[in-house]
Amino acid sequence: MKKNNFILSLFLFCGLFFSCNKVSVQWVVSTPEFSWKSQSADSIEFIKGNTFDTEVDVLNPKQTVEGFGTCFNELGWTSLSVLSEADREAVMKELFEPRTGANFTVCRMPVGANDFSRNWYSYNETGGDFEMKNFSIDNDKETLVPFIRNALKYNPDLKIWASPWSPPTWMKYNKHYACCPSSSFFDEAYHNDIKPEQYGREGTNMFIQEDAYFKAYALYFSKFIKAYRDENISIAMVMPQNEFNSCQPFPSCTWLSSGLNRFVGEYLGPAMKELGVELMFGTMERPTPAMVDTLLQDPKSSKYITGVGFQWAGKKAVAAIHEKYPDMKIYQTEQECGNGANDWRLCCSSWELMKHFFNNGTNVYDYWNTSLEEGGMSRWGWRQNSLVTVNRANKTCKFTYEYYLLKHLSHYVLPGAQRLATSGTFSNLLVFRNTDNSYVLMMHNDKDTEIKPSVKIGEYAISAVLKPNSFNTIVIAKN
């Protein structure tokens, strides 16, 4: 590795200072006023000197990036279906065709209903059907299956992983998809019908803790994998439960770590191994590493788990888990959802989230809602952000600030890239090196005035004037 870095640095040094080998530079900028605008590379200065605002460590690369992605939700497809076929295909091409736009490579989907489904549903609501004779994905054939097939048309190598929000209701103690009633946080017009005697709470197992139910639920996962294979859709990985600590007014199911440990170690793990499907633990939405340790330290569960997925408050547990298990794969499973405004302020907050996850070892970064109608209202009254917003009346769409934020990395940071650590007074950046030895620098100027940071990479350095309130991606590659 040191030899390769020396050779690369030598070529770059020669190209910049002695013109013995040229270097190509790309620069793209987004601000509140415009998105994804190319800047002239001529305005980037290649400088000499001994003092720089930031120095990149090219000799000790960090984690390898597997990719970026989004989630296939039902309301994503119903919103895109408002558009003409030509407009919808243009959106899908921009999202999924390699090297065209967002370049998504790793995407998520639900197992049954989630909070952005059209309504409550599971794949088998026949109580006591432990053999899953009445299992069916007919509901998904109306939405999720065509959504995913459309994406696969542009990227046949797209990796898809899945997690449930709720098991079938008859497998739960409360016999309801939800755990709690709607609160003032949600629009009261979208209430659910849960009864007081059905309320659950965090810190309990809502899934029935009996062997017959565990066995049937593992079979439910297997049937799901096989049913999608019959649709020519391969599910590469599963996680056992979305936000297993959260009691929600939409489809949800709380578990104790001990309950998930038993399910994973004795039932789900063996079932997925038999099908050749990867299993990760998650999604983890609490700042408590011990909840993850329960499974990673268990001799049965740990042999099946290849990584951990974190979202929301789980971000506070990422650093500890990465430090303790440095070879464990980490997914950022759901970027925080926003409030439907899709404004610049929340875009900047999402950048801080991205920095945190990547600086703490994340290998995959997934967004949440791909597309929603304007306002971003869920079936259960929660307004959220999305990459694309659709105007139903005009049958038009637009990409949001957060789409371009994600594209600033996902378009250029390719699978196999490695993150590079930085040090210095300017820290509002992320740096990666692709397998072709090109460097990707993403920098944010969060000030209302221009700044001109200098960044040293190996034997050379650059400096550029960054516009106020701007995201900047600079790519340096040897021709």
C-alpha positions in Angstrom: 0.0 0.0 0.0 2.8 2.4 0.9 4.5 1.7 -2.4 1.3 2.3 -4.4 0.7 5.6 -2.6 4.3 6.7 -3.2 3.9 6.0 -6.9 0.6 7.8 -7.1 2.0 10.8 -5.2 5.0 10.9 -7.6 2.8 11.0 -10.6 0.6 13.7 -9.2 3.7 15.7 -8.1 5.1 15.5 -11.6 1.8 16.4 -13.2 1.3 19.4 -11.1 4.7 20.9 -10.9 6.8 19.6 -13.8 4.0 18.8 -16.4 5.4 15.3 -17.0 1.9 13.8 -16.4 -1.4 15.6 -16.4 -4.1 15.5 -13.7 -7.8 16.1 -14.4 -9.9 18.0 -12.0 -13.7 18.2 -11.7 -15.6 20.6 -9.4 -19.3 20.7 -8.7 -21.1 23.2 -6.4 -24.6 23.4 -4.9 -26.1 26.3 -2.9 -29.6 27.4 -1.9 -29.8 29.2 -5.2 -28.7 26.5 -7.5 -27.8 22.8 -7.5 -25.1 20.7 -9.2 -23.4 23.5 -11.1 -20.0 22.8 -12.6 -17.2 25.2 -11.7 -14.1 25.8 -13.8 -11.2 23.7 -12.6 -8.9 26.6 -13.6 -10.0 28.4 -10.5 -8.5 25.7 -8.3 -5.0 26.5 -7.2 -2.3 23.9 -6.9 -0.1 25.4 -4.2 3.2 24.8 -2.5 4.2 25.5 1.1 4.4 24.0 4.5 1.2 25.2 6.1 -2.3 24.0 5.2 -5.7 24.2 6.7 -6.3 20.4 6.3 -4.0 17.5 5.7 -5.3 14.2 4.3 -3.7 11.0 5.5 -3.3 9.0 2.3 -1.1 6.3 3.9 -3.6 4.9 6.4 -7.0 4.5 4.7 -10.1 3.8 6.8 -13.2 1.8 6.0 -14.2 0.7 2.6 -17.4 2.1 1.1 -19.9 -0.4 -0.3 -22.3 2.3 -1.6 -25.2 4.6 -1.2 -28.9 4.1 -1.6 -32.5 4.8 -0.7 -35.6 2.9 0.4 -38.4 1.4 -1.8 -41.6 2.4 0.0 -45.1 2.1 -1.3 -45.8 5.9 -1.2 -42.6 6.3 -3.2 -44.0 4.3 -6.1 -47.6 5.8 -5.9 -46.1 9.3 -6.0 -43.9 8.5 -9.0 -46.8 6.9 -10.7 -48.5 10.3 -10.9 -45.9 11.3 -13.5 -45.9 10.6 -17.2 -44.0 7.4 -18.1 -41.2 9.5 -19.7 -40.8 11.7 -16.6 -40.9 8.7 -14.2 -38.2 6.9 -16.3 -36.0 10.0 -16.3 -36.2 10.1 -12.4 -35.4 6.4 -12.2 -32.5 6.7 -14.6 -31.1 9.6 -12.6 -31.3 7.6 -9.4 -30.1 4.2 -10.4 -28.2 4.1 -13.7 -24.5 3.7 -12.9 -22.4 6.9 -13.3 -25.4 8.9 -14.5 -26.8 10.6 -11.4 -27.0 9.4 -7.9 -25.5 6.0 -8.8 -27.3 4.1 -6.0 -26.0 0.6 -5.4 -27.4 -0.5 -2.0 -31.1 0.0 -1.2 -33.6 -0.9 1.4 -37.2 -2.2 1.4 -39.7 -3.2 4.0 -41.0 -6.7 4.8 -44.8 -6.0 4.9 -46.2 -2.6 5.9 -44.1 0.3 7.1 -44.9 3.9 8.0 -44.9 4.9 4.3 -47.2 2.1 3.1 -50.6 2.7 1.7 -52.2 1.0 4.7 -51.8 -1.8 7.3 -50.8 -5.2 5.8 -48.7 -8.3 6.3 -48.0 -11.3 4.0 -50.2 -13.6 6.1 -53.0 -12.5 8.4 -54.4 -16.0 8.8 -54.2 -16.5 12.6 -52.5 -19.8 13.6 -51.1 -20.5 10.1 -47.7 -21.6 11.4 -47.0 -23.4 8.1 -47.5 -20.2 6.1 -49.9 -21.8 3.7 -51.6 -18.5 3.1 -48.5 -16.4 2.6 -48.8 -14.0 -0.3 -47.0 -10.9 -1.6 -49.9 -9.9 -3.8 -50.0 -6.4 -2.2 -46.4 -5.8 -3.1 -47.0 -6.7 -6.7 -49.0 -3.5 -7.0 -46.2 -1.3 -5.7 -42.9 -2.5 -4.4 -42.3 -5.2 -7.1 -42.7 -2.8 -10.0 -40.8 -0.1 -8.2 -37.8 -2.4 -7.6 -38.0 -3.9 -11.1 -37.8 -0.5 -12.6 -34.7 0.3 -10.6 -33.1 -3.1 -11.6 -33.7 -2.2 -15.2 -31.1 0.6 -14.8 -28.8 -1.2 -12.4 -29.2 -5.0 -12.5 -26.5 -5.3 -9.8 -28.4 -3.3 -7.3 -28.1 -4.8 -3.8 -31.4 -4.9 -1.9 -31.8 -5.5 1.8 -35.0 -5.8 3.9 -36.4 -5.5 7.4 -39.9 -5.7 8.9 -41.7 -3.0 10.8 -44.3 -5.4 12.2 -44.8 -9.2 12.1 -48.3 -10.4 11.2 -50.7 -9.2 14.0 -51.5 -12.7 15.2 -47.8 -13.2 16.1 -48.0 -10.2 18.5 -49.3 -10.1 22.1 -51.4 -7.0 21.3 -52.8 -8.4 18.0 -52.3 -5.0 16.3 -49.8 -3.6 13.8 -49.1 -0.5 15.9 -47.9 -0.2 19.5 -49.4 3.1 20.7 -52.0 5.7 19.7 -51.2 8.8 17.6 -49.8 11.7 19.5 -49.8 15.5 18.9 -46.6 15.0 16.9 -48.7 13.4 14.2 -51.7 14.8 12.3 -54.7 13.8 14.3 -56.7 13.3 11.1 -54.6 10.2 10.5 -55.3 8.4 13.8 -55.1 4.6 14.2 -57.7 2.4 15.8 -55.6 0.8 18.5 -57.4 0.2 21.8 -56.0 1.0 25.3 -55.7 -2.6 26.1 -53.5 -3.1 23.1 -51.0 -0.4 24.0 -47.4 -1.7 24.2 -44.3 0.0 25.5 -40.6 0.2 25.0 -38.6 -2.4 26.9 -40.9 -5.3 26.3 -41.3 -8.1 23.8 -44.4 -7.6 21.7 -43.6 -10.6 19.6 -45.0 -13.8 21.3 -41.9 -15.5 22.8 -42.8 -19.1 22.0 -41.0 -21.6 19.8 -43.9 -22.2 17.4 -44.1 -18.4 16.7 -40.3 -18.0 16.3 -40.2 -20.9 13.9 -43.2 -19.6 11.9 -41.7 -16.1 11.7 -38.4 -17.5 10.4 -40.4 -19.4 7.8 -42.2 -16.1 7.0 -38.8 -14.5 6.2 -37.9 -17.5 4.0 -41.2 -17.3 2.1 -40.5 -13.6 1.5 -37.1 -14.3 0.1 -38.4 -17.0 -2.2 -41.5 -15.1 -3.3 -39.3 -12.2 -4.4 -36.9 -14.6 -6.2 -39.9 -15.8 -8.1 -40.3 -12.2 -9.2 -36.6 -12.2 -10.3 -35.7 -9.9 -7.4 -32.9 -11.1 -5.2 -32.9 -10.0 -1.5 -29.2 -10.0 -0.5 -29.6 -9.2 3.2 -32.1 -8.9 6.0 -32.3 -7.3 9.4 -34.7 -8.8 12.0 -36.6 -5.6 13.1 -36.8 -2.0 12.3 -36.3 0.1 15.4 -36.8 -2.7 17.9 -37.0 -0.3 20.8 -39.7 2.1 19.4 -43.3 1.9 20.2 -45.1 3.7 17.3 -48.6 4.6 16.1 -47.7 3.0 12.8 -46.5 -0.6 12.0 -43.9 -1.4 14.7 -42.9 -4.1 17.1 -40.8 -3.7 20.3 -38.3 -6.4 21.3 -35.9 -6.9 24.0 -32.3 -7.7 22.9 -32.7 -11.0 24.6 -35.8 -11.8 22.5 -34.1 -10.9 19.2 -31.0 -12.8 20.3 -33.1 -16.0 20.7 -34.9 -15.4 17.4 -31.7 -14.7 15.4 -29.5 -17.4 17.0 -31.9 -20.3 16.9 -34.3 -19.6 14.0 -33.7 -16.7 11.6 -29.9 -17.2 11.4 -30.1 -20.8 10.3 -33.0 -20.1 7.9 -31.2 -17.2 6.1 -27.9 -19.2 6.0 -29.8 -22.0 4.2 -31.0 -19.5 1.6 -27.6 -17.8 1.2 -28.9 -14.5 2.5 -26.8 -12.3 4.7 -28.0 -11.3 8.1 -27.2 -8.1 9.9 -28.4 -6.9 13.3 -30.7 -3.9 13.4 -32.1 -1.5 12.9 -30.6 0.1 16.1 -32.1 3.4 17.0 -30.9 3.8 20.6 -27.5 5.2 21.9 -26.8 2.0 23.9 -24.0 -0.2 22.6 -24.9 -2.9 25.1 -28.0 -3.7 23.2 -25.9 -4.6 20.2 -23.4 -6.5 22.3 -26.1 -8.9 23.5 -26.1 -10.5 20.1 -22.5 -9.9 19.0 -21.2 -11.6 22.2 -23.6 -14.6 21.9 -22.0 -17.7 20.5 -25.1 -18.7 18.5 -26.3 -15.3 17.1 -22.8 -13.9 16.5 -21.9 -16.5 13.9 -24.7 -15.4 11.7 -24.3 -11.6 12.0 -22.1 -9.8 9.5 -22.8 -6.2 10.5 -25.0 -3.7 12.3 -27.5 -1.2 11.0 -27.9 2.2 12.9 -30.4 5.0 12.5 -31.6 8.0 14.5 -30.3 8.0 18.1 -28.3 4.9 17.2 -25.7 7.3 15.8 -24.5 7.8 19.3 -23.6 4.1 19.6 -21.8 3.8 16.2 -18.4 5.0 17.4 -18.3 2.5 20.4 -19.3 -0.5 18.2 -16.9 0.4 15.5 -14.1 0.8 18.0 -14.9 -2.6 19.7 -15.6 -4.4 16.4 -13.4 -2.7 13.8 -14.1 -5.3 11.1 -17.8 -5.3 11.6 -19.8 -3.8 8.7 -21.8 -0.7 9.5 -24.9 0.5 7.6 -26.5 3.9 8.1 -30.0 2.5 7.5 -32.3 5.5 7.4 -31.3 9.1 7.2 -33.4 11.2 9.6 -36.6 12.0 8.0 -37.1 15.8 8.2 -40.6 17.5 8.3 -41.7 17.6 4.6 -40.3 21.1 4.0 -37.2 19.8 2.2 -35.4 23.1 3.1 -31.7 24.1 3.1 -31.5 24.1 6.9 -32.4 20.4 7.1 -30.1 19.6 4.2 -27.2 21.1 6.2 -28.2 19.0 9.2 -28.1 15.9 7.0 -24.6 16.8 6.0 -23.6 16.8 9.7 -25.2 13.4 10.0 -23.3 12.1 7.0 -20.0 13.3 8.4 -20.7 11.7 11.7 -21.5 8.3 10.3 -18.6 8.2 7.8 -16.1 9.4 10.4 -17.2 6.6 12.6 -16.7 3.7 10.2 -19.9 3.5 8.1 -19.7 1.4 4.9 -23.2 2.0 3.5 -25.3 5.2 3.6 -29.0 4.9 2.8 -31.5 7.7 2.5 -35.1 7.1 3.6 -38.0 8.3 1.3 -37.2 8.1 -2.4 -40.2 10.1 -3.6 -43.3 11.7 -1.9 -46.0 14.0 -3.0 -45.4 17.6 -1.9 -45.8 17.9 1.8 -44.5 14.4 2.4 -47.5 13.1 4.4 -47.4 9.5 5.5 -50.5 7.3 5.9 -50.2 7.9 9.6 -49.8 11.6 9.6 -46.1 12.2 9.7 -44.7 14.7 7.2 -41.2 13.8 5.9 -38.6 14.8 3.4 -37.7 12.9 0.2 -35.2 12.9 -2.6 -38.0 13.7 -5.1 -41.2 15.7 -4.6 -44.2 15.3 -6.9 -46.9 17.8 -7.6 -50.0 15.7 -8.2 -52.0 18.6 -9.7 -49.4 19.5 -12.3 -47.9 16.0 -12.7 -44.4 17.4 -12.3 -41.5 16.6 -10.0 -38.3 18.1 -8.7 -35.2 16.8 -6.9 -34.7 18.3 -3.5 -31.6 19.8 -1.8 -31.0 16.5 0.1 -30.9 14.7 -3.2 -28.1 16.8 -4.5 -26.3 16.6 -1.1 -26.3 12.8 -1.4 -25.3 13.0 -5.1 -22.3 15.1 -4.2 -20.8 11.9 -2.7 -22.7 9.0 -4.3 -22.0 10.1 -7.9 -18.2 10.1 -7.3 -17.5 7.8 -4.3 -17.7 4.4 -6.0 -18.0 1.0 -4.3 -14.6 0.0 -3.1 -13.6 3.5 -2.2 -11.8 4.1 1.1 -12.4 7.0 3.4 -9.3 9.0 4.3 -8.8 10.7 7.7 -8.1 14.4 7.9 -6.5 16.7 10.4 -6.3 20.5 10.7 -8.3 23.6 11.3 -10.7 23.0 8.5 -12.8 20.0 9.3 -16.0 20.5 7.4 -15.1 17.9 4.7 -15.0 14.2 3.8 -12.3 12.7 1.7 -12.3 9.3 -0.2 -10.0 7.5 -2.6 -11.5 5.4 -5.3 -10.0 2.1 -6.5 -8.6 3.9 -9.6 -6.7 6.2 -7.1 -8.8 9.3 -7.9 -9.5 11.5 -4.8 -13.0 12.8 -3.9 -13.1 15.8 -1.6 -16.5 17.1 -0.4 -16.4 20.4 1.4 -19.1 22.5 3.0 -18.9 26.2 3.5 -21.5 26.9 6.2 -20.7 30.6 6.4 -22.4 33.6 4.7 -19.1 34.7 3.2 -16.6 33.1 0.9 -13.8 31.0 2.4 -10.6 29.6 0.8 -9.4 26.5 2.6 -6.2 24.7 1.6 -6.0 20.9 1.6 -2.8 18.9 1.4 -3.0 15.4 -0.2 0.3 13.6 -0.2 2.9 15.5 -2.2 0.5 18.2 -3.5 -2.2 20.6 -2.2 -5.1 22.5 -3.5 -6.9 25.7 -2.6 -10.3 27.0 -3.9 -12.7 29.8 -3.1 -15.9 28.2 -1.8 -19.1 30.2 -2.3 -21.1 31.1 0.8 -23.5 28.4 2.0 -22.2 25.9 -0.5 -21.5 22.2 -0.9 -18.5 21.4 -3.1 -17.2 18.2 -4.5 -13.7 18.3 -6.1 -12.4 15.1 -7.9 -8.7 14.8 -8.7 -7.6 12.0 -11.0 -4.6 11.1 -13.0 -5.2 11.1 -16.8 
